[in-house]
Amino acid sequence: MHADAGRDATAMASLRIVADTGNANAQRVIGEVLLQAKDLNRTAEALDWLQRAAEQADSRAALLLGKTWLYGAAGITPDGVKARNWFERTGSGSKPQAAFYLGLIEKNGYGKTVDFEAAEKHFRFAAERGVPDAMYQLGNTYASGEGVDIDPREAMRWYLRAAALEHPQAIQELAHAFTRGDTLLPQSELQAANMRLAVEHALRHPQPSP
């Protein structure tokens, strides 16, 4: 906890002693702390510690490596191929979260050609295991017909499930639906206004990313 604040050199030194013994948890935490510093000089060390942990089957470390390569970091240019490699190496503890990011890679063609059908399968796997971002993306998949037949009802079903977990974009979709009065929801300006208030609440209390 002290090291995570990024201001306690003694705590970091203690973690390094444990990490040097091969403790994957300590290795991962050091990597996380160094990444949070957003310091060009610390990024390479952060990736080294995370890779050590990931190679001991630490699923969260592999997930963090995937996210780092997907979105980039200080001194790191995004690389979809490397991101995919680490997401595919996550253990069972992070498989739904990794599936969500693999879905993004397939949908947007990061480091490969776009594959909407593969994206849908990844999003469905993650959504069915409780990942709100995947539920929202699966809703978008059915709304736009990317890799599946357009199905507004199925889209709304996934938006509703994501909204119940306070996903702001999903709640916004419900607000639009109540305003229009389409699909499963009757037109209701009151309900639309309630949804807009719910969006504000969700944005003030954001959920952690997968």
C-alpha positions as CSV (number, residue, x, y, z in Angstrom):
1,M,0.0,0.0,0.0
2,H,2.8,2.4,0.8
3,A,4.7,1.6,-2.4
4,D,1.5,2.1,-4.4
5,A,1.3,5.7,-3.3
6,G,4.6,6.1,-5.2
7,R,6.3,8.1,-2.4
8,D,7.7,5.5,-0.1
9,A,11.2,4.5,-1.1
10,T,11.5,2.2,1.9
11,A,8.4,0.2,0.9
12,M,9.7,-0.1,-2.7
13,A,13.0,-1.3,-1.4
14,S,11.3,-4.0,0.7
15,L,9.2,-5.1,-2.3
16,R,12.4,-5.4,-4.4
17,I,13.9,-7.7,-1.8
18,V,10.9,-10.0,-1.9
19,A,10.7,-9.7,-5.7
20,D,14.3,-10.8,-6.1
21,T,13.4,-14.0,-4.4
22,G,11.0,-14.8,-7.3
23,N,7.8,-13.7,-5.6
24,A,5.4,-13.0,-8.5
25,N,3.1,-10.8,-6.5
26,A,5.9,-8.5,-5.5
27,Q,7.2,-8.4,-9.0
28,R,3.8,-7.5,-10.4
29,V,3.2,-4.7,-7.8
30,I,6.6,-3.2,-8.6
31,G,5.7,-3.2,-12.2
32,E,2.4,-1.5,-11.5
33,V,3.9,1.2,-9.4
34,L,6.6,2.0,-11.9
35,L,4.0,2.2,-14.7
36,Q,1.9,4.6,-12.7
37,A,4.8,6.9,-12.4
38,K,4.5,7.5,-16.2
39,D,8.3,8.0,-16.3
40,L,10.2,7.2,-19.5
41,N,13.1,5.9,-17.5
42,R,11.0,3.6,-15.4
43,T,8.9,2.0,-18.1
44,A,11.4,-0.5,-19.3
45,E,12.0,-1.7,-15.7
46,A,8.2,-1.9,-15.1
47,L,7.8,-4.1,-18.2
48,D,10.7,-6.3,-17.0
49,W,9.1,-6.9,-13.6
50,L,5.7,-7.5,-15.1
51,Q,7.2,-10.0,-17.5
52,R,9.0,-11.9,-14.7
53,A,5.6,-12.2,-12.9
54,A,3.7,-13.2,-16.1
55,E,6.2,-15.9,-16.8
56,Q,5.2,-17.4,-13.5
57,A,1.6,-17.5,-14.6
58,D,0.5,-14.3,-12.9
59,S,-2.6,-13.6,-14.9
60,R,-2.9,-9.9,-13.8
61,A,0.7,-9.2,-14.8
62,A,0.0,-10.7,-18.3
63,L,-3.1,-8.6,-18.5
64,L,-1.2,-5.4,-17.6
65,L,1.4,-6.2,-20.2
66,G,-1.3,-6.6,-22.8
67,K,-2.9,-3.3,-21.8
68,T,0.4,-1.5,-21.8
69,W,1.2,-2.7,-25.4
70,L,-2.4,-2.0,-26.5
71,Y,-2.6,1.6,-25.4
72,G,1.1,2.5,-25.0
73,A,2.9,4.1,-22.1
74,A,5.8,6.5,-21.5
75,G,8.3,5.5,-24.2
76,I,6.1,2.6,-25.5
77,T,4.4,2.8,-28.9
78,P,1.2,0.7,-29.0
79,D,1.8,-2.7,-30.6
80,G,-1.3,-4.8,-31.3
81,V,0.7,-7.9,-32.0
82,K,2.5,-7.8,-28.7
83,A,-0.7,-6.9,-26.9
84,R,-2.5,-9.9,-28.3
85,N,0.4,-12.2,-27.3
86,W,0.1,-11.2,-23.6
87,F,-3.7,-11.2,-23.5
88,E,-3.6,-14.8,-24.9
89,R,-1.2,-15.8,-22.2
90,T,-3.4,-14.6,-19.3
91,G,-4.4,-17.4,-16.9
92,S,-7.9,-18.3,-15.9
93,G,-8.1,-15.5,-13.3
94,S,-8.1,-12.8,-16.0
95,K,-9.6,-14.7,-19.0
96,P,-12.8,-12.6,-19.2
97,Q,-11.0,-9.3,-19.0
98,A,-8.4,-10.5,-21.6
99,A,-11.2,-11.6,-23.9
100,F,-12.7,-8.1,-23.8
101,Y,-9.4,-6.6,-25.0
102,L,-8.9,-9.3,-27.6
103,G,-12.4,-8.3,-28.9
104,L,-11.2,-4.7,-29.2
105,I,-8.2,-5.9,-31.1
106,E,-10.3,-7.9,-33.5
107,K,-12.9,-5.2,-33.9
108,N,-10.4,-2.4,-34.6
109,G,-7.8,-4.4,-36.4
110,Y,-4.9,-3.5,-34.1
111,G,-1.9,-5.3,-35.6
112,K,-4.1,-7.4,-38.0
113,T,-7.1,-7.2,-40.2
114,V,-10.5,-6.5,-38.8
115,D,-12.5,-9.6,-37.8
116,F,-16.0,-8.7,-36.5
117,E,-17.0,-12.4,-36.0
118,A,-14.0,-13.1,-33.8
119,A,-14.7,-9.8,-31.9
120,E,-18.2,-10.9,-31.2
121,K,-17.1,-14.2,-29.8
122,H,-14.6,-12.5,-27.5
123,F,-17.1,-9.9,-26.3
124,R,-19.7,-12.6,-25.7
125,F,-17.3,-14.7,-23.6
126,A,-16.4,-11.7,-21.5
127,A,-20.0,-10.4,-21.3
128,E,-21.4,-13.7,-20.1
129,R,-18.8,-13.6,-17.3
130,G,-19.8,-10.2,-16.0
131,V,-17.5,-7.7,-17.8
132,P,-19.7,-4.5,-18.2
133,D,-17.5,-3.1,-21.0
134,A,-17.9,-6.3,-23.0
135,M,-21.7,-6.2,-22.5
136,Y,-21.7,-2.7,-23.9
137,Q,-19.6,-3.7,-26.9
138,L,-21.8,-6.7,-27.5
139,G,-24.8,-4.4,-27.5
140,N,-23.0,-2.3,-30.1
141,T,-22.3,-5.4,-32.2
142,Y,-26.0,-6.2,-32.4
143,A,-26.9,-2.6,-33.0
144,S,-24.6,-2.2,-36.0
145,G,-24.6,-5.8,-37.3
146,E,-20.9,-6.3,-37.1
147,G,-20.3,-10.0,-37.4
148,V,-23.9,-10.8,-36.5
149,D,-27.4,-9.9,-37.9
150,I,-28.7,-6.6,-36.7
151,D,-30.9,-7.3,-33.7
152,P,-32.1,-4.2,-31.8
153,R,-33.7,-6.2,-29.1
154,E,-30.6,-8.2,-28.4
155,A,-28.6,-5.0,-28.4
156,M,-30.9,-3.4,-25.9
157,R,-30.8,-6.5,-23.7
158,W,-27.0,-6.2,-23.4
159,Y,-27.2,-2.4,-22.9
160,L,-29.7,-3.0,-20.0
161,R,-27.3,-5.6,-18.4
162,A,-24.4,-3.2,-18.7
163,A,-26.4,-0.3,-17.4
164,A,-27.4,-2.3,-14.3
165,L,-23.7,-2.4,-13.5
166,E,-23.5,1.4,-14.0
167,H,-21.7,1.5,-17.4
168,P,-22.1,5.1,-18.5
169,Q,-22.2,4.6,-22.2
170,A,-24.8,1.8,-21.9
171,I,-27.0,4.1,-19.7
172,Q,-26.6,6.8,-22.3
173,E,-28.0,4.4,-24.9
174,L,-31.0,3.8,-22.7
175,A,-31.5,7.5,-22.4
176,H,-31.6,7.8,-26.2
177,A,-33.9,4.8,-26.4
178,F,-36.4,6.4,-24.0
179,T,-36.2,9.7,-25.8
180,R,-37.0,7.9,-29.2
181,G,-39.4,5.4,-27.8
182,D,-38.1,2.4,-29.8
183,T,-37.1,-1.2,-29.4
184,L,-38.1,-2.5,-26.0
185,L,-38.6,0.8,-24.3
186,P,-41.6,3.2,-24.5
187,Q,-41.1,6.9,-25.2
188,S,-40.7,8.6,-21.8
189,E,-39.0,11.9,-21.2
190,L,-39.1,11.2,-17.5
191,Q,-37.2,8.0,-17.9
192,A,-34.8,9.6,-20.3
193,A,-34.1,12.3,-17.7
194,N,-33.6,9.7,-15.0
195,M,-31.1,7.9,-17.3
196,R,-29.2,11.2,-17.9
197,L,-28.9,11.6,-14.2
198,A,-27.7,8.0,-13.9
199,V,-25.0,8.8,-16.5
200,E,-23.8,11.7,-14.4
201,H,-23.6,9.5,-11.3
202,A,-21.7,6.8,-13.2
203,L,-19.2,9.3,-14.6
204,R,-18.6,10.7,-11.1
205,H,-18.0,7.2,-9.7
206,P,-16.2,5.4,-12.6
207,Q,-15.8,1.7,-12.4
208,P,-12.2,0.3,-12.9
209,S,-11.3,-0.8,-16.4
210,P,-11.3,-4.6,-17.0
